[in-house]
Amino acid sequence: PQAGYIIPILYSYFRSSCSWRVRIALALKNIDYETVAVNLTKDGGQQFSEEFQALNPMKQVPALKIDGITISQSLAIIEYLEETRPTPRLLPQDPKKRAQVRMVSDLIASGIQPLQNLSVLKQVGQENQLTWAQQAITSGFNALEQTLQSTAGRFCVGDEVSPSLGRLRFKVDLTPYPTISRINKSLLALEAFHVSHPCRQPDTPPELRA
């Protein structure tokens, strides 16, 4: 880093799939950063504190302080990293493949994840949370599996890695999704996915560490 460079700060929660997506991107690009843990369940949810709301009015993680600005929304963060630190790249050079990566990422980040995040599950009610989450994920995975069958190589789009797929939750059976399962296994074998994994974060509870 150049003189005067300020190390990026990532506001993250170990269990947040969106935070993991950004941690993967930072690891793939070999960007050092500091982590500030924002526990989404402790103290009524630390994301609701005045201090954090000043950083991100949406009261969500992740948020990244970098280059004198604060960026929220995981895909916007990754796009900024790609534009300002293009090597190694996360998006293919070919415009069609680049569009496919964005399509897959949006399908996950917009079509699946919001339906089973913490704020929605609270509205659903404790007794219905698992069923609701499984239905939301299954619906999205049906579409994702079909999409990946036409775009995938070793990874989601061809053989170049991108931080799209991440941790799978809520005990969803992957048997009907062989493409998703294969890609997820390949990704989890990569060092960037290993070091950024939810079970290896500074705020991971000791009983969940691996």
C-alpha positions in Angstrom: 0.0 0.0 0.0 1.1 3.6 -0.7 2.0 6.0 2.1 -1.1 7.3 3.8 -3.2 4.3 2.7 -5.9 3.4 5.1 -6.8 -0.2 5.4 -10.4 -1.0 4.5 -12.8 -1.8 7.3 -15.5 -4.4 6.7 -18.6 -4.3 8.9 -19.6 -7.9 8.9 -21.5 -10.7 10.7 -20.0 -14.2 10.5 -23.3 -15.8 9.5 -24.3 -13.2 6.9 -24.1 -14.7 3.4 -23.9 -11.3 1.9 -20.9 -10.5 4.2 -19.3 -13.8 3.2 -19.7 -12.8 -0.5 -17.7 -9.7 0.1 -15.1 -11.5 2.3 -14.6 -13.9 -0.7 -14.0 -11.0 -3.1 -11.5 -9.4 -0.7 -9.7 -12.7 -0.4 -9.7 -13.4 -4.1 -8.2 -10.0 -4.7 -5.7 -10.3 -1.8 -7.0 -7.1 -0.1 -6.1 -6.8 3.5 -8.9 -5.4 5.7 -10.0 -5.1 9.3 -13.3 -6.6 10.5 -15.8 -4.9 12.7 -18.3 -7.4 13.9 -22.0 -6.4 13.9 -23.9 -9.0 15.7 -27.4 -9.2 14.1 -29.0 -11.0 17.1 -27.1 -9.6 20.2 -28.5 -6.6 22.1 -31.6 -6.6 20.0 -29.5 -6.4 16.9 -26.4 -4.2 16.8 -27.3 -3.2 13.2 -30.0 -1.0 14.8 -27.5 1.1 16.8 -27.3 4.8 16.0 -23.7 4.4 15.2 -24.2 1.7 12.6 -27.3 3.4 11.1 -25.1 6.4 10.4 -22.9 4.1 8.3 -25.8 2.2 6.6 -29.3 3.5 6.9 -30.6 0.1 5.7 -29.3 -1.4 8.9 -27.8 -4.3 7.1 -24.3 -5.9 6.7 -22.0 -5.8 4.9 -20.7 -2.3 4.7 -17.2 -1.5 3.6 -15.2 1.6 4.4 -12.7 2.0 1.6 -10.9 4.8 -0.2 -12.7 7.5 1.9 -16.2 6.2 1.2 -18.6 3.7 2.8 -20.3 1.3 0.5 -23.2 -1.0 1.4 -24.9 -3.8 -0.6 -22.6 -6.7 -1.4 -22.8 -6.6 -5.2 -22.1 -2.9 -5.3 -19.0 -3.4 -3.1 -17.8 -6.2 -5.4 -18.3 -4.1 -8.5 -16.3 -1.2 -6.9 -13.5 -3.6 -6.0 -13.5 -4.9 -9.5 -13.4 -1.4 -11.0 -10.7 0.0 -8.7 -8.6 -3.2 -8.2 -9.1 -5.1 -11.5 -6.3 -7.7 -10.9 -7.0 -10.5 -10.4 -10.4 -10.0 -12.0 -13.7 -11.4 -10.7 -15.7 -10.8 -13.9 -15.0 -12.4 -17.3 -13.7 -10.1 -20.1 -16.4 -11.4 -22.5 -19.5 -9.2 -22.2 -21.9 -12.1 -22.5 -20.2 -14.1 -19.8 -20.0 -11.0 -17.6 -23.7 -10.5 -18.0 -24.3 -14.1 -17.0 -22.2 -13.7 -13.8 -24.3 -10.7 -12.9 -27.5 -12.6 -13.7 -26.5 -15.5 -11.4 -25.3 -13.1 -8.7 -28.6 -11.1 -8.8 -30.7 -14.3 -8.8 -29.0 -15.3 -5.5 -28.7 -11.9 -3.9 -32.1 -10.5 -5.0 -34.2 -13.5 -5.8 -33.3 -15.9 -2.9 -31.4 -14.3 -0.1 -33.9 -11.5 0.9 -36.7 -14.0 1.3 -34.9 -15.9 4.1 -32.9 -13.2 5.8 -33.3 -12.3 9.5 -35.8 -9.5 9.2 -38.2 -11.5 7.1 -37.9 -14.6 9.3 -38.9 -12.5 12.3 -42.1 -11.5 10.5 -42.9 -15.1 9.6 -42.7 -16.3 13.2 -40.5 -18.8 15.0 -42.7 -21.9 14.2 -42.8 -21.2 10.5 -39.2 -20.0 9.8 -37.7 -23.3 8.7 -40.5 -24.1 6.3 -40.6 -20.6 4.9 -36.9 -20.5 4.3 -36.8 -23.9 2.7 -39.6 -23.0 0.3 -37.9 -19.7 -0.6 -34.5 -21.4 -1.2 -36.0 -24.4 -3.1 -37.9 -22.1 -5.5 -34.8 -20.1 -6.2 -32.6 -23.2 -6.5 -35.0 -24.7 -9.1 -34.4 -21.6 -11.2 -30.7 -21.5 -10.4 -30.0 -25.1 -11.3 -31.7 -24.6 -14.6 -29.7 -21.5 -15.3 -26.4 -23.0 -14.3 -26.9 -25.9 -16.7 -26.4 -23.5 -19.6 -23.7 -21.3 -18.1 -21.5 -23.5 -15.8 -18.1 -24.9 -16.4 -16.1 -25.7 -13.3 -17.8 -22.7 -11.7 -21.0 -20.8 -12.2 -20.0 -19.3 -15.5 -17.3 -21.2 -17.3 -14.1 -21.9 -15.5 -13.5 -18.5 -13.9 -14.3 -18.1 -10.2 -16.7 -15.4 -9.0 -18.1 -14.9 -5.5 -21.6 -16.0 -6.3 -22.5 -19.2 -4.5 -21.8 -19.3 -0.8 -22.9 -21.0 2.4 -26.0 -23.2 2.2 -28.4 -23.0 5.2 -31.7 -24.4 6.5 -30.9 -28.0 5.7 -32.0 -27.8 2.1 -31.6 -31.2 0.3 -29.1 -30.7 -2.6 -29.9 -34.0 -4.2 -32.2 -32.4 -6.9 -29.5 -29.8 -7.6 -26.4 -31.6 -8.9 -25.0 -28.6 -10.7 -25.3 -26.3 -7.7 -23.9 -29.1 -5.4 -20.9 -29.7 -7.7 -20.0 -26.0 -8.0 -20.5 -25.3 -4.3 -18.1 -28.2 -3.5 -15.5 -26.8 -6.0 -15.7 -23.3 -4.6 -15.4 -24.4 -1.0 -12.1 -26.1 -1.9 -10.6 -22.8 -2.8 -8.4 -20.9 -0.3 -10.4 -17.7 -0.7 -13.6 -19.5 0.3 -11.9 -21.4 3.1 -10.4 -18.4 4.9 -13.6 -16.3 4.5 -15.9 -19.1 5.7 -18.4 -18.3 8.4 -16.8 -20.8 10.8 -13.4 -19.0 10.6 -14.3 -15.4 11.4 -13.2 -13.2 14.4 -16.8 -13.1 15.6 -17.6 -16.8 15.1 -18.7 -18.3 18.4 -16.1 -20.9 19.7 -18.6 -23.7 19.5 -19.1 -23.1 15.7 -15.4 -22.7 14.8 -13.7 -25.2 12.6 
